[in-house]
Amino acid sequence: MLNLEQTKELYDLLRGESEVNIKSNKEVEFEINKSKFYTKKSHLPRMTDEQAFLVIYILQEAYRFEEFIPDHYEICSQCGELYDSELEGGTTGDEMYCGDCYTEEENED
């Protein structure tokens, strides 16, 4: 099962935000979960925040029985950061907020 930091690494990779080392004009190196990978720079994904989280959401829901990515990892509706909803944050209607963005005032109607 992926922990929150590993899930954030995947999220960053999908958004094209992970650190890469340029090895040559054609090859880059990047590291995920202490494993090194090599590919062409043009092959690295560059998804929007919403597209990247959709991939994570599909992995959470479709592979629920394997517990690949826990379904309590959410994306904050305000700041876009991933957070563990079992440890922090809250909801207002359909919106989900990390601990930094969630306040009691947002929860009042």
C-alpha positions, 0 to 999 in steps of 0.5 A, a space after each residue: 500500500 502506498 503511503 501519503 508521501 509515495 502518493 504525492 510522488 505519483 501525483 507530482 510525476 503525473 503533473 510533470 512536477 517531479 525532479 528530473 536529471 537530464 542525462 543527455 539531449 534525449 534521456 532524463 532520469 527520475 526517481 520514484 520510491 527510491 527507484 530510478 527510471 530513465 526515459 525521454 523527456 517527451 515521454 514524461 506526463 504533464 497532466 493537469 491537477 484534476 487529470 492527475 488526481 483522477 488517475 489516483 482516484 481510479 486506482 483507489 476505487 478500481 483497486 480497492 481490494 488490493 488497497 493500492 492507494 488508500 481511499 482517504 487520500 484526497 485533494 484539497 478543493 482550495 490549495 490542490 494539495 493531497 492530504 490524508 482525510 483520516 488525519 486532517 481536514 473536513 468537508 463543506 458540501 461537496 468540497 474537501 479541504 486539507 487541515 490548513 484550508 479547513 476552518 469552522 467558519 467554512 463549515 457553518 451555513 
